């Protein structure tokens, strides 16, 4: 597991390393420049002409220091300074003077950008707080039109470190060298795509600026970095502007790795029986919607649940029992109370529809069931239309919306939930005391305080039915005794890893949602091996 930080957390780590540990800011700047220099020498060994684009913030200071190191190695290093000299930070002004003392010169504003082997982007650091316009935007667009490879220092200029959004325009880098901690905006899309290959380097920043380790650390252990941030300065200049009030997570966000899962998953016992690993009641599939129930049911079975009972429309019986003979079946017109007493966990929503009976089933579950449950798909849409039911779910429930469903639940545009998944998920989770799984290219899991981003999964999972398999996986883990937060975190990781395994074998274009559960055995073997 590793942490990814927003710009405020990075600012605290950077500042306190200087103030409490006594490491001068210029030393950190020099180490950052040396890290980028080493990457250039190894990745672009034949590079002889480098154009460095420098702004007036500390990111520009990194660029000036890099230019000097290249110059001393005999590589032509031309600096195009874009900004106001009066707005330079003290450190950047010092690095600029050192560069000039060693014979470096600044290009005129109208200098051509062609005939370079590499462009180093040091325009804006992670403290960028506003959209890029004017000359800055023109320069970035010109760089993006060129075939010259680009290396960004810390983060591609124009990408928000807090959410990965493009602030007007942004540099498309071939690789990005970031320092110590990765940033949230480098993990979330579209920022992840703009970064190209993300290379992490330690520059000696302490993690003293983090207020505390999240409770996620008790289950996901490990840390591979420290943090660094350009201290925000005057809001007059876009490369030194302070935060504009964007809601950002205050606790470190964690990103799990395969080896972290072994300690979280239920342990298998050699003396077990079918009752050992729980009983899941899956309520899914209105008439002629058997597919969602089948995919969710198979995922639950392959995740290790001892017994799965599918409660579905009678018309779906033949399909479900022929496709999933391991599962029990109960028509959803029957009395549900005996099955509520039977179950250890409930999953409700896949293919449920929004009929009167669908609403009756959801209402009965929320009122009469007092254990853990996962709520997905049409069950979420019914909650959005009947918000008085939401308080009945409480902290025992895992909600698994995609951005459209999140928008309906929270009363906000789906695009907003997709663009700002962490604040959207954390805010809803805190407000309704539920575990929130906001699905997407980077799925966010949160209890309102501790938050996880999953980097597992691929574009092949962007297909109908993929969410149904996640519901079955999470429901199975709930039935096996995991807490709602642990079941959500582990389930999202297993789901993404199975999707990756399916894409590796079948191709992301040709894989189906129904293929995801069939690769879970491969994932469990990999997790056990990684955990040894």
N, C-alpha and C positions, 0 to 999 in steps of 0.2 A: 504494500500500500504506500502511496505517496500523497502528499498534500499539494493542492493547488490553491493559490492565494489571489485575492483581489488586490487592487493597487494600494488600498489603505493598509492592509496587513503587511504588504511589502515595504511600504513607507516606514512602518514602525520597526520592522526588522533592520532596515538599512540605517535609520537614524540612531537606534539604540546600540547598534554595533559600533558606531562612531562615538556616541556619547558615553556609553557605559564601559565598552571594551577598549576604547581609546584608539581604534583603528581609523586613521585619517581617511576622509572621503576620497582624497586623491589616490590613496593606495588602492582602494576598492575600484576606482576608475581604471587605474593602471592594470590591475589584475583582470578586469573585464576585457580591456583591449587586448591583453596578452592571450586570453582565452579565444577570442575571435581570430587573432593572428595565427594561433596554432591550427585552428580549423581551416583557415584559408591555405596554409602551407601544406596541410595533408590532403585537403579535398581538391584544391586547385594548384597543384605543384608547378604547372607550366605558366601560371599567371605572371604577367610582366607589367601590365598597366591596369591600375585600379582607380576607379572614381569613387570617392567617398562623399556622400551627401550628408552634411551636418546642419543640425538646427541649433538653437541657442540654449536648449536645456541640457541637462546632464547626459542625455543620450548623445547629443552632439559632442560633448566632451569625450565620451568613449570613442567617437569617430575620429576626433583630432589625435587622440593617443594612438589609435590604430594606424592612422596615416603616418605618424612618425616611425612606428615600428616597421612598417612596410618600407618606408624611405631608407631606413638604416640597413635593411636587408638588400638594398639595391633594386627594389621594385618601384617603378614610377607610381607615386601616390598623389593624385590631384584631388583637392578638396573644393567642393562647391558649397559655400556657406549660404544657407537660405534662412534669413531671419534678421533680427535687429541686433547689432553689436551691443547696444545699450541694454538689451534684455538678456544677455548672456549670464548664466550663473557664474559665481566666482570660480568654481572648478573648471568650467568650460573655457572661461577667459584665460585661465592659467594654462590649460592644455593647448589652446590655440597659440599662445605666446611661445610655448616650448616648441611646438611644431614649426613655427616661423623661425625660431632661433636655430633650428637644425637645417634651415634652408628651404623649408616648405613654403609654398605660396598658395594663395587662394585664387581660384579661377574667377574671371568676370562673370557677371550674372547671365550673359548671353552665350556662354561657352557651349560648344556642341557636346553632345553626350555620346557620340559614336566613337568607334575605334578603341574601346576598352575591353579587357578580358573579363572584368568583374566589376560590379557596382555594389558598394557597401552602403546600406541604408541606415543612417544614424540621424534621421530627421526628428522623429518624435518618440519619446519613451512611453512607458506604461502609465504615465500621469496625464496623458491626453484626455481632455474633457469636453471637447466641442468638435463640430464637423469641420473638416479641412476644406478650405475654399481658396480662391485666388491663385497666387503664384505657386503656393504649396501644392494645390490640387493639380495645376497644369503640369508641374514637374513630375508628380507621381504618375499621372496618366501617360506622360512621355516615356517614363521608365518602363511602364507596363507594356508599351507598344514595341519595345526593343527585344531583340533575341539574346541580349547579354544576360548571363546568369546574375542573380541578385542574392546577396546574403544580408539578412536583417539583423541588427544588433538589438537583442532583448525581445522585441516584438515588431512585426511589420508596421511601419508607420501608417496610422489611420485605423488600426484595429483597437477596439476597446479591450483593455486588460480585464475588465470586470465581467463582460458578457460575450465577447467575441464578435460584436456587431461592427460593421463598417461605418466609420464616422465620416460620411460624405464620399470619400474615396480612400483606397488603401493600396499599399505596395503588395504585389504578388511575389513573394520570395521563393527561391528554390530551396533555401534552408534558412533557419533562424537559430541563432545562438542565444540562449537565454541563461540567466545566471541564478543558480541555486534552485529555488522553487520554480516549478512551472506555474504559469498564470492561468486563471480560469478562462480567460479569453483565448488562450492558445489551445484549449481542450474543446471548448464549444465551437459549433459551426456558426458562421462561416470562417471564423478566425483560424480554426484548425487547418482549413484548406489553404488559406493565405500564407500560413507559416511555412508550408513545404515540409521538409524534414526538420523536426525540432530536436536541437542538440542542447543538452543540459550541461552546464559547467559550474563547478564550485569556485567562488571567488573569495571565500572566507567570511561570508555574512553569517552571523549567529541567528538562531531562531528565537532569541530572547524577546522579540517583539510580539510573538504570538501570545495571546492572553492565556490560553490553556489548550491542552490537547483535547479534542472532542472525544466523547465516549466511544466513537467508532474505533478509536485506538485500542480499546479493550478487546475488540474482536478482530480487527484488521491491524496487525502490528507491523511496524517498520517505517522507515523514513529515509529518503535518498537525497535530501538536499536542504539548502537554506534559502533565504530570500533576499532579493535586492530590488530597489525601486528608485527612480529618479524623484527627488524631493520636489513636489509641486511648488511653483513660484507664482509670479504674477499672472493673473487671468487675462492680461492684455495680449499675451502671445500664446497661440494654440499649443505650442510644444512645451510650455511651462504652466499651463492652466491647472487650477485645482479642480477637484471633483465637482460635478454639476448637480449632485444630489441624487444620483441614481441609487435605488435601493440595492445594497449589496450584502451578501452574507457576512456576518461578523465572526463566525466560527470558521476554522479552516475546513475547506471542502476536501474530502478524501476521494482518491481514485484507487479502487482495489486491483490487485493482480491475481493471477491464477493461484499462486501459492497461499494467498490469504484465505481461500475458501475452505481448505481442509479443516481448519479449526472451527468453522461456523456450521458445517453441515451435520445432520444427525449421524450419530455413530451406529453402525450395524453390529448386532450381537449374534454370536454363533448359536445361542439358545432361543432365538426369536421365533415367533409364530405370526400369523397374519394379523393378529390384533396388536402386535407390538408397535407397528409403525403407523397406527392411526387409521381413522375412518373419515373419508371426505364425502360430503354430500354436494354434488355438482348440479346446480339448477340452471339448465341451459337448453335452448332450442325450442322455439315455438313451432307450430305445424310447418312442415317442409323446410325446417332450418336445422337439420340434423348435423350438418357438417361442423358447425361451431362446437357442438357438444362432443362430437367424436374427437376433434383435435385437442380440446381441453382435457377430455377424459384420458386420452392416450398419454398426454404430457404428464398428467397426475400420476398415472400408473408407472411410467418410466422414471419418475423422480423418486420412487421408492415408497409410495403410500401403500399401506397394507390392504385396504379395501376402499373401493370407489363406487359410489352409487350415483347414477345419472338420473336426475328427475327431469323428464322432458315430455313433450307432447306425445300422445299415444301414436300418432302417425309416424313418429320417428323411431318407434321401437325396433322394427326389423333392421333398419340401417345401423342403428347403434349397437344392437346385440350381435349383428354379423361382423361389423368392423371392430368391435371392442368386446369380445366375449368375456374378458377378464372382469368387466364391470357389472354391477347389479343395475337393474333398471326399475324405475317406478314412474307410472304416468303422473303428470303433474295435476291431474284432476282428483287424485286420491288425497286422503287426509295426510297432511305433511307432518303432523305432530309426532307420530312414532319415529320418523326419520330425523327430526330435530333432536329427539332423545338419544338416537343411535349415533349421531355424528360427533366427531371431535373437532371438525372445522367445516365451514361452508364456503363454497365459491358460487357466485351468482352473477349472471349477466350475459355471457356469450350467446348470441342468437336469441335472446330472450324476447325481443319485440317489446312493444309498448301497448299491449292489449290490456283489457280490464283484468284478466287472469294474471298477467305478468305483474301488474301493480299489486294485486292481492298477495302473490307469492313474496314479493319484495317486502311488503308491509308486514306480513306474518313473520318473516325471518328477522326483521329489525326489532319487532316487538317481543317475540317469544324466544329468540335465540340469544344467548348471553355469552357465547364463546367467540373465538376469532373467526373472521371471515374476510374474503376478498371480494370486492365489488367492481364490476367491469362493464363496459359496453352499454347495452340498453338499460341495465340497472342504474348506471350513472345518469343516463338521459332521463330516466324516470325520477331520480332524485332532483335533477335540475328543474323538472316541472312540478315537483312536489317537495319544495325545500323544507317543509315542516318535518319531514322524515329524517333529514340529515343528522340532527342531534341524537337520534336513536342509535346511530352507528358508533359514536364515541371512539375512544382510543384503541379499541379492539379491531378496528377495520382498516384494511388496506384498500385505498382507492387507486385504480390504474387507468387514468384517462390518457388519451392522446390529446394534442392541443385543441382540437375541435371540441371534444367533450369537456376539457378543462375550461375553455371559454364559456361553454354553456353553464357549467357549475359555478364559475366565479363571476359570471356576468361581464366578461371582458372579451375583446376580439381574439379569435384563435391565433392570429398573427402575433399578438402581444405575448400570449403564452408560449408560443414557439420561439420568439426572439429573446425573451427574458425568462427562461425556464426556472432558474434558481429562485429569484424573488417571487415568481408566480406560485411555485410549489410550496415554498416555505411559508408564504403568507396564508395560503389556504389551509395548510396543515396546522398552523398555529391557531387559526380562527376556529377550526372545527375539530381539533384534537384527534386527527386521524393521521395515518401514515399515507403519504402521497407519493405515488410513482407516476411521474410525468414522462410518458413515452416519447421517444424521438431518436434522431441519429445519435444523440448523447442523452440517454435516459437518466433522469434525476430522481433520486430516492431521498426522502427527508421525513423527519418527525417534527419539523418546524425549528429544530435547533441544530442537530447533527445532519449533515447532508453528504450524499455520495453521488458522484457522476460515474456512470459506466462507459468505458471506452470499448467494450466488447460489442460485437454486432456489425452488420454491414448492410449495404443498400439492397441486397437480396431479400432482406426481411421486411422490406416496405411493400407488403402484399397482404391481401385479405386473409385473415385467420391467424396471422402471427401473434396478435394480441391475445387471442383465445388460448394459444399454447402457453403464454406467460401466465395467464390466469390459472391454468391447471397446475403449473409448476409451483406457483406461490401457494395455492390452496393445498397442495400435497405437503409442502414444508410446514404449513400451519398445522395440518393434521398430525404431523410427526412431532409436534411439540415446540417448534421454534416460535419465538415471540413475533408479533406482526412486523416489527422493524427488521429483525434478522431474516425473517422469511422473505420480506420484500427485497432486501439487499442481496441475499444469496440467490433468490429466484431470478432477479434481473441479470445477475452475472452468469448463471447457468444458461439462461435463455440466450444471451448474447454469444456465449462460447459455443453453444450448439448450433446457432446460426452461422458462426464463422466456420465451424467444421463442415456444415452442409455446403457452404459456398466453396470451400476448398476442394470438395469432392465433386460437386455438381455444377459449380459456377453460380455466381450471384444472379445471373439472368434466368437460369433454368430451375433453380431451387424453388420448392413450394413451401408454404407454411406447414403443411403436414409432414415435411421432411425434418423439421426442427426436432420433434421429440425422438426421432429415430437415431439422432446423433448424440443423445444424452448419455448413452453408455460409454461412448468414446470420451466425452467430457469428464465423466466421473473417474475414469481411469487416469486421465491427465491430471485431474485435481489431486487424486491420491498420490500420484508420483511426485507432483510438485511439492506436496506437503511433507514429504519424507525428509 
